[in-house]
Amino acid sequence: MFKRINWGAIFTGFAWLISLSGLVVLMSFINLKKQTVKCSDVKILIPGANNFIEREEIDAILKQDQGMLLGRSLEGINIHQIEQKLQANPYIAFAKVYTDMDGVIRIEIKQRQPILRILNANGQDFYIDSDGLKMPISSNFTANVLVATGNITEVFGTRVDTLHTQLARDLYKTAQYINQDTLWQNQIVQIAVDQKNEMELIPRVGDERIILGNADSLDVKMKNLKVFYQRVMPQVIAKTYKTINIKYTNQIVCEKNKSDSVKTVRKASVLSPIDSTKIHTQVADSIIGDVISKSIKAAGQHKQVQKPGPTVPKPLKPDEKKTNNKKTDALR
């Protein structure tokens, strides 16, 4: 018995064979066209507001790598090599190079986006971009980004690199969070790192220092700080607080800014343990209760303060009554 012929499969295979043949013919035509078409122009697109790299620098890279492009056959121009050369630049995140049938070479550049500028303890100056990679400072352009200073040991080598220290990763995470919120983007201008590797946020408006600590529970800490700014700060006198400590989750502790204490701290370069304890005792002030406890609405964490009732006099014993009567008679 003859098997039934599957005409559908035959037609499908035949269609694929025709398509493949047409693709081969088309590619051959394109290659043949490339051999005859010469480069008529080079168009470079660099979108974005940053100007870390200019058109002239791209032209210099192209000339150094490929020589003069105008007038050359497209077949003799290695566009993949151009892409690799451009992406090796520390300010370029991505480069796409392609040609059209009119002989135009088109280059699309995506610049790296810095979100934090680091001034480390060794005097080095570099950026951290949105991908968490280090990049050098540019002589062409200075990015208006958050600045981190102080006891930072992260260093920048000769090439683009990842972050190696936990502190640098915390700084990057904090900068990312600040850049995603318009309030903090406008209010926080600097991150200072102390000798304990704890981060302090420096606001644009106000003299208080915001002690953040590390980047653990960052979202909770910053939301609590936002509640503090929105509900508490309008109710107090300007420059009331010297520090706002948010490094403890669901707790804000403030230190009052008293003039006497401030003068003492500014005059004395080194404080003795006794003086330090005395100053801390004078200015320390917890605002966990009252407005803050009402503002930070964490379930099960607010305790109601019971007001003391009227004082009831303790009944006197018979002997005590006689003694009191004698004292009263004596006074008379």
Secondary structure, DSSP 8 states (H G I E B T S, - for coil): ------HHHHHHHHHHHHHHHHHHHHHHHHHHHHHH-B--EEEEE--SS--SS-HHHHHHHHHHHH---TTSBGGG--HHHHHHHHHTSTTEEEEEEEE-TTSEEEEEEEE--EEEEEE-TTS-EEEEETTSEEEE--SS-----EEEEES------SS-EE--SHHHHHHHHHHHHHHT-HHHHHHEEEEEE-TTS-EEEEESSSS-EEEEESSTTHHHHHHHHHHIIIIIGGGS-TT-EEEEE--STT--EEEE--HHHHHHHHH-SS--HHHHHHHHHHHEEE-TTHHHHHHS--TT-----------------HHHHHHHHHHHHHH-
